[in-house]
Amino acid sequence: MALDLTGKVALITGAASGIGRETARLFAQQGAAVVAADRNLPQAQETAAEIRTAGRSALAHQVEITDEAQVAAMVQRTVKELGGIDILVAAAAVPFADYGTGKGSRYLLVEQPLEDWRRVMSINLDGTFLTDRHAARAMIDANRGGRIINIASGAAIVASIRGGAYSASKAGVWMLTKTLALELARHGITVNAIAPGFIETPMTEHIRQHEPLAKSVVESIPLRRFGKPFDIAATALFLASEEGSYYTGQLMHPNGGVLIP
Ligand SMILES: NC(=O)c1ccc[n+]([C@@H]2O[C@H](COP(=O)([O-])OP(=O)(O)OC[C@H]3O[C@@H](n4cnc5c(N)ncnc54)[C@H](O)[C@@H]3O)[C@@H](O)[C@H]2O)c1
């Protein structure tokens, strides 16, 4: 069956919102048992409840991905309760240091406080590293292969003013992806990244709410629209499915053509 995930277990971080939530929904619809993990437990619980209401399997788990012990516990729980991890989608990240408030500043690099830079790196790069390696260890132990899909960004390869920490963190995620792809291939584990363009999630709300800015962004996108979370979830589904099994170490670009050189 096309893009079928029946019998697979998928651990998804950032599943309380946006791309991670849509990926959890789509993977469950395609037959996977899903762990919807996020630091925002009430919203992760909403994701899981919605999936269960649709007759599919999901549980919610609270995790702060900068804390290695919490990441290890998330993986251990998934293995214990669902029997293993076949697919990891690492989508949790922040556009700037928000210290859990949802608000923060986009600094010029010459002005950015070191603590703020470190916070972005700690969540986006260290957090993805920790999530990937704990899931990979479980996959290696189970000896049945696996799929790791990191949500990077177009910002991994294109710089922007006041986006330096985010871009550097996502460039790091892209290199992490390539290195893990080389290191894990012998275990039958593929590792790929996705570089979304401008997607309609809370992360781009500040752009979409500002009409002149939204207009100029849409005009910069050849397909003339923001992406939907589904556009990214569908790419992740392909990479997670049997159909995507020959891809590893790749960066996929669902972005409406925004980075065509
Ligand atoms: N929306 C876009 O246009 C866009 C573009 C390129 C890349 N991305 C990437 O896509 C991914 C998903 O973003 P989104 O747009 O869905 O954003 P979102 O803000 O809707 O979702 C991000 C989720 O990550 C969670 N999270 C953040 N820090 C965490 C932490 N330390 N521990 C655990 N959970 C944490 C948040 O609680 C939130 O639920 C991110 O990696 C983002 O960088 C998004």
The ligand as a Gaussian input file, in Angstrom:
#p B3LYP/6-31G(d) Opt

LIG

0 1
 N        7.206000      27.342000      10.133000
 C        8.165000      27.534000       9.252000
 O        8.029000      28.352000       8.333000
 C        9.451000      26.756000       9.347000
 C       10.404000      26.967000       8.338000
 C       11.595000      26.253000       8.378000
 C       11.815000      25.348000       9.400000
 N       10.886000      25.168000      10.376000
 C       11.183000      24.196000      11.417000
 O       10.099000      23.293000      11.556000
 C       10.068000      22.770000      12.871000
 C        8.678000      22.906000      13.448000
 O        8.374000      24.284000      13.545000
 P        6.880000      24.854000      13.504000
 O        6.850000      25.864000      12.450000
 O        5.931000      23.734000      13.514000
 O        6.923000      25.653000      14.883000
 P        5.961000      25.585000      16.174000
 O        6.437000      26.703000      17.039000
 O        4.544000      25.546000      15.759000
 O        6.341000      24.189000      16.843000
 C        7.557000      23.974000      17.497000
 C        7.282000      23.050000      18.682000
 O        8.544000      22.737000      19.291000
 C        8.346000      22.725000      20.693000
 N        9.629000      22.997000      21.378000
 C       10.378000      24.120000      21.275000
 N       11.437000      24.038000      22.079000
 C       11.375000      22.829000      22.703000
 C       12.192000      22.180000      23.657000
 N       13.291000      22.769000      24.129000
 N       11.834000      20.945000      24.069000
 C       10.718000      20.354000      23.597000
 N        9.886000      20.933000      22.697000
 C       10.213000      22.159000      22.261000
 C        7.348000      23.844000      20.948000
 O        6.712000      23.694000      22.201000
 C        6.413000      23.689000      19.760000
 O        5.321000      22.831000      20.064000
 C       11.154000      23.531000      13.638000
 O       12.326000      22.750000      13.660000
 C       11.373000      24.768000      12.786000
 O       12.645000      25.334000      12.989000
 C        9.710000      25.851000      10.372000

